Amino acid sequence: MANRHLSRSVVLQTLFEWDFRNFAAQHAREALTRNTNEFAPAASDSAFMEDLLKGVLERKSDLDMVIEKAAPEWPLERIAPVDRNVLRLGLYELLFSDRDKVPAKVAINEAIELAKSFGGENSGRFVNGVLGAVYKELGEPGKDEVSKKKKDIPYEEMPIERLGGAIVYALHGGDTYLALVHDIFGHWTLSKGRVEAGLDIEEGTKREIKQELGLDINIKCTIGENEYIASDPEAGKKRKHVSYFLAESPFTDIVLEQKGGLDDARWFKIGDALELNFYEDVLPIVTKALQQLQNTTSPKR
């Protein structure tokens, strides 16, 4: 993840926390320092994050008024907290940032990506609609600009980044447990990581799970694959291709790697895991894994 995108994610997390807990501005700044130290200690954009947070907080009334005008059928209190703060962040960059540093299209695309990553199934479309309406009212600034980095690349020509992920399970005390990770926006999901080119995908996945969770896994079978497009404002679009495996681990303590984006990891009994808040695109993978797991661990007659 590029530093700027990670920085925006941390600011969004802080805005979500500020909104949800009704923080004062000073407490929001303290929360940003805490979140930066915890989730993005290597980021060099602390000044960017501080300015972005300060700008959104100072312009909150103006930003909310724009949201209300652009989406009159959606009162602010009815907009999901993540979407509401993605809009505030995106609108601030669209309306008040230096366009030489943050072009209008970058502000919009970044907000859409944040909404897709951390919001609900329709968050990306909703944010795109609101910001698109404001963009048109502004006269579509930068519409005709040509940028080598922003040139549309056909899907088949986009660079591919390989990732390996796993539904990690363990048998303990007659029960089956799943190891899941929790992100900073309240979703439980699957552990995964980038597998370098030339490295066997299964071996790479084992290494990534070991690094992220501290667990030694034994891959049992392939569960499936999915692919999505990620947009980096500096590097452009890329295809992220994820291979998922069902993998067994000893029931040992999880040691979560300290890195941006994740704040917890735990073992859950299968029955409890089914009640968790998963991302929509992760649910089919989890469901298929549980079906396979039931066949694998059920007593033979």
C-alpha positions, 0 to 999 in steps of 0.5 A: 500500500502506498504511503499516501493511501495508508495515510488517508486510511489512518485519517479515516480511521481517526475520523470514524473514531471521532465521529462514533465517540463524539470526540473533541478536536483535541482528542481527535488529534491525540487519536491520530497520533496513537493510530499513526504510531500503531498502524503506520509507524513507518509512514513519512506523511505525518504532516499530511495526515495532521493537515488532512485531519485538521482541515476536515475538522475545521471545515466539518460544517461546510462539508456536511452542508455540501453532502446534504445538498448533493444527497438530499434523500440521505440525511447525515444521520442515516449515512453509515459512519464510514461512508459519512467520513469518507465523504468528508475526507474526499470532499475536503480534498476535492474542494480545499486541497491544492489541486497541483498536489491532489488533482480532483480525480485523485481525490475522488478515486481515493475516496471511492477506494476507501469506501470499497475497502472499508464500507459496505457493499454499496459504499463505493457507488454511493460515494462515487455518486455524491462526489461525482455530483459535486465534481460536475457542479465544479465544472469537472476540473482536470477532466481534459488533463492527460497524465501518463500515470492516469492513462486508462490501461486495458484490464488484461494489460494491468500489472498483477500482484499475487496474494496468498490467503488462508482460512486457518483452522485448528482442532481443540477440545472437540471444537473447530476454531478459525483464526481471523483478523480484525481491521481498523474499520470493524470487519473480521476477515482472512489473513493474506499477504503479497507473494513475491514473483517466482515464489511458490504460491503455497510456500508464499502463503505459509510465510505470509500467515506465519509473519502476520499471525505467528502460526505454522500452517499445513495447507490442506486444499485450495478453496478458490481465487478472486481478483480485484482492481486496486488504484494507487494514485502514484502507480496507477491501477493493478490487478490483485489476484488472491489465492485462498487455501484451507489450512490447519494450524496448532491451537496456539497463541496468535501473535499479530504482526504490528502493521497498518490496517489490522488491530486484532486477531483471535480464534473463534469457534465456527458457530461464533464466527458465523455471527461476525461482520465480514466483508461481502466479497469474503463471505463466499470464500468463508462459506465454501471453506466451512463446507469443505471443513465440515467434510474434512473434520466430520467423523467417518461412518 
